[in-house]
Amino acid sequence: MSEVPLSPVGKEEIHRLESALLVGTLFRPEVLEELRDPTERLTWVDSLAVAAAALAREKAKMPVSRIAEELGRSEATI
């Protein structure tokens, strides 16, 4: 297993941190409980994925405008 960088440099490291954040969050008991509700499941997973992606990019010192562009979201959402 490769190390997960907390200050990623480059796309590969950003994706590793993003994946670790997402998996770590998805398996928290309170998140698993929320995911049991099928009406909100997609919203939860999408929101968590965007949050993990944004945080990983922020840790890579990307500006919010670039993060928003890469993720296809508004700067306000990020």
MOGI-V343102 format. One record per backbone hydrogen bond with DSSP energy under -0.5 kcal/mol. NH is the residue of the N-H (numbers start at 1). CO is the residue of the C=O. If there is no record, write none. Layout:
# MOGI-V343102
nh: (NH	NH)
co: (CO	CO)
This chain:
# MOGI-V343102
nh: (5	14	15	16	17	18	19	20	21	22	23	24	25	26	27	28	31	32	33	34	35	36	36	37	38	40	41	44	45	46	47	48	49	50	51	52	53	54	55	56	57	58	59	60	61	62	66	67	68	69	70	71	72	72	73	78)
co: (3	10	11	12	13	14	15	16	17	18	19	20	21	22	23	25	28	28	29	30	31	32	33	34	36	37	37	40	41	42	43	44	45	46	47	48	49	50	51	52	53	54	55	56	58	57	63	63	64	65	66	67	68	69	68	74)
